[in-house]
Amino acid sequence: MTHYSVWSLIKGGLTGQKNWTRAWRDPEPKSSYDVIIIGGGGHGLATAHYLAKLHGVTNVAVLEKGWLGGGNVGRNTTIVRSNYLLDANAHFYEHSLKLWEGLSDDLNYNVMFSQRAVINLAHSKPQLDGFARRGNAMLLNGIDAELLDRDGVQAMVPYFDYSESARFPIYGGLMQRRGGSARHDAVAWGYARSADARGVDLIQNCEVTGFRIEDGRVLGVETTRGFIGAQKVGMAVAGHTSHVAAMAGLNRLPIESHKLQAMVSEGLKPLINQVYTFGAGHFYISQSDKGGLVYGGDLDGYNSYAQRGNYPLIEHVHAAGMALMPSLGRLRLTRHWAGVMDMSMDGSPIIGMTPIEGLYLNAGWCYGGFKATPASGWCFAHTIAQNRPHALNEAFTLNRFETGAQIDERGAGPIPGAH
């Protein structure tokens, strides 16, 4: 594998860009592996990377029914943050943010992580009090947080609606300076390249069609390219979790699949330096390096596996956007799409074991899958390699929905029952 550096770039320029090797191989699947990861998105590729790097498990295959990075990892709004209220989520996402801060060096690949700050806006005094509570909880967990008043927000972004007649007046906000955004497809490519270099087989165009299970233990998977045996199988298939898990007999998982749209405007000169969320509605906005405003809102409101949205939600998102930023109405929308979200019933993820020996589950990411990518792979790799959860994901069990130990993260936003 080529080691990327300023010297390799210079060499590429001097040799007509003919010295580059392939980023990863395209191998044929072997008859069996120690571990199979179903899903070639960010979480699956990160799991393979950390299995090989941290646990020495290299006889691994990542099976992807399409192409690597063609799912949710390339269809999101790229926000990275760790501003959570409850301890389980706070420690998990803070670990993820710390991994983000060194990820480009770890992968030898520029994931374009930009710590431009994430600011959640408050539109009433009680909401600002709630943000103060969340910020204090973050500080007690060693996570950075700053409470801004109205003037503090206006000094950073003067073009929001601060008028007395504003439908949702801005009272302040909660800021996490270390939050920001990253390049979504670069994350997938970086993890794929690193996993491949460590011996992991990345098998594209290989859809899982069934599981082979005997005496309560998984033996491998049936695919469109034949049966592939494995001692352990991990599922990291996001919005298609229910469908894939049903093949293994897990028919009643506590998740629902919904569509979540994202949108991009025409390109502009630098305008929005931070990432903002609109506290009066589920609207969030930032600006990409190409100049387009990247934003989104609520789920479409019905169960679906489609990667396209509908017009009522587009209207809803833009109404919220213009209530916050009236000048948004002067821009043209250039494209929009949808990702399929696996919404858990308490808004928090599931990373752990299943009732089937050797079968592991990574699901329920709701709105937060992208920012969780490094910690999700890190914890899932540990769980698979050690056959037990790490302290960071021991609360994210599947059976918490039986025992009543849900992690009701109201500070994060996902409330599936309301949709």
C-alpha angles and dihedrals in degrees: 000000000000113000106227115226140133087272093055089050091052091047090050091053093049094049099047092258090289098122099074121113125211114283091230140352127259100219131179112248117262121229093255144001138193089239134015120196114199109211129047097213129108097288095046094046092045089052091053091048094052093042089058099037102040104025104030092237103141103151088090135133126200109205118203123179092209129011128319112274094011095123134058096323088070096037106061140090094255099232118161122192144134101204097133129146107212122069098238094054094036095058094041096050093041088056087050092051091051089052089050090055091062100027100106091054092044093053097033085230129108107242089177094234107183118191094205095145132257118237125192109202123222121212101186138032093251090052091051089050088052090052090050088055092049091046091052090050089052093050091050087056092051094255121135118250135160128191113218127199123216093272091049091055093044092052089057099041114017098175099072117101107273095157123128089243094055112133089224110025117208114240098173139286150237114256131197107190094193092059123089139117142294138200104271101205092043088060091056093045093048094051092044093051093047095047092048091050089056093054102268115145112229106202114193127189089029112125120193109233101175149342130250108221128172128179091352095306129108116238100179144296137283112229141174085261096051137271117325118193125217140170090217133021126195123195117213103157102130112203093014094058095109092051095048095040091052088063087063093047096260095129103157109050115162094243138095128204115232136166121248118191128215127192139196128201129210115286121279138180113266107302112143112046097178138038113261133193122198107229095199091061137009096270127131132179142183137154125251125224087253090059101252119131108240116205146148145168143192130353118274090251105242137072114267145146094208120121093214133079139221134245101245090062092048088055091046093051094048092047089056091045094052092047086060100033114018093188089067087081091070094063131088120235107230102184145350136185141167136240123207108243125203100216115199120208095246099036094249130104133258116228117162151055130339130210088262113083112242094015118111131188132216110177149109098079098151109180095340108067101110099052089046094055099106097042092041092056092041094053095039091052090051092048093050096042096044097032089230134077124262118241088257094061103026090104092053095077126147093230094059087091089060096045097042094242094131121162100227099193100186090167091067101059109234112125104161094183091064092060 
